[in-house]
């Protein structure tokens, strides 16, 4: 019984510690991030649209997850699973997977072409 009570107390302390980084301005929730900038927290149904815009739209450029995360943060948005969702979005992008860099392991060996003239004996 003691461990359950102590766990509840720790959860309550963590909640109040985390709550000081959030501000509610009707109808939006904002989070104070590590760089001292308030960013709007997005609901789950808006996350896909923002990721698509920052990755696949004309201004997106199909960059990797790190660049996409920077674009989302610069746009002023935040959600708790931002880093995980960005990596998952890039991995599932068909265009990005088709044009991935070719490593040395996948390159075809190059060999010279021997030029032969007709009637050359």
C-alpha positions in Angstrom: 0.0 0.0 0.0 2.9 2.3 0.8 4.4 2.0 -2.8 1.0 2.9 -4.4 0.7 6.0 -2.2 4.3 7.1 -2.9 3.8 6.6 -6.6 0.7 8.8 -6.6 2.7 11.5 -4.7 5.5 11.4 -7.3 3.0 11.6 -10.2 1.4 14.6 -8.5 4.8 16.3 -8.1 5.7 15.6 -11.7 2.4 17.0 -12.9 2.8 20.3 -11.0 6.5 20.5 -12.2 5.5 20.0 -15.8 2.4 22.3 -15.6 4.5 25.4 -15.1 5.7 25.1 -18.7 2.2 25.2 -20.2 -0.1 28.2 -20.8 -3.7 27.9 -21.7 -5.1 30.8 -23.8 -8.6 30.0 -25.0 -8.8 27.9 -27.3 -5.1 27.0 -27.6 -2.5 25.4 -25.3 1.1 26.7 -25.5 4.3 25.2 -24.2 7.4 27.0 -23.1 10.2 25.1 -24.8 13.9 25.0 -23.9 14.8 28.0 -26.0 12.3 30.1 -24.1 9.8 30.4 -27.0 6.2 29.6 -26.6 4.9 27.1 -29.2 1.3 26.0 -29.9 0.5 22.5 -28.9 -1.3 20.7 -31.7 -4.1 18.1 -31.4 -3.5 14.7 -33.0 -5.8 15.4 -36.0 -3.6 18.4 -37.1 -0.3 16.7 -36.8 -0.4 14.9 -40.1 -1.2 18.1 -42.0 1.7 20.0 -40.5 4.1 17.2 -41.1 3.0 16.9 -44.8 3.3 20.7 -45.2 6.8 20.8 -43.7 8.0 17.7 -45.7 6.2 17.2 -49.0 4.7 20.6 -50.0 6.5 22.8 -52.5 8.4 24.6 -49.6 9.1 21.2 -47.9 11.8 19.8 -50.1 11.6 16.2 -48.9 14.4 16.7 -46.3 15.2 14.2 -43.5 13.5 14.1 -40.1 16.0 16.5 -38.4 15.4 19.3 -40.9 11.7 18.7 -40.8 11.7 18.9 -37.0 13.5 22.3 -37.3 10.9 23.5 -39.8 8.0 22.5 -37.5 9.6 24.2 -34.5 10.3 27.3 -36.6 6.7 27.4 -37.6 5.8 27.6 -33.9 4.2 24.2 -33.3 4.9 21.5 -30.8 3.4 18.1 -29.7 4.9 15.5 -27.3 5.6 12.9 -30.0 7.1 15.4 -32.5 10.5 13.6 -33.0 9.0 10.1 -33.3 6.3 11.2 -35.7 8.7 13.1 -37.9 11.0 10.1 -38.3 8.0 7.8 -39.0 6.7 10.2 -41.6 10.0 10.3 -43.5 10.4 6.5 -43.4 6.9 6.1 -44.9 7.4 8.7 -47.6 7.6 6.8 -50.9 9.4 9.5 -52.8 12.1 9.8 -50.2 12.6 6.0 -50.1 12.9 5.8 -53.9 15.6 8.5 -54.1 17.7 7.5 -51.1 21.5 7.9 -51.4 23.3 5.0 -53.0 26.0 3.7 -50.7 29.3 2.1 -51.9 27.8 -1.3 -51.2 25.0 -0.8 -53.7 27.1 0.7 -56.5 27.8 -1.3 -59.7 31.5 -1.9 -60.4 32.8 0.3 -63.2 34.9 -1.3 -65.9 36.5 0.4 -68.9 34.9 -0.1 -72.4 37.3 -1.5 -74.9 37.1 0.3 -78.2 37.6 -1.9 -81.3 37.9 -0.7 -84.8 36.6 -2.7 -87.8 39.3 -4.5 -89.7 41.7 -3.9 -86.9 44.0 -7.0 -86.8 
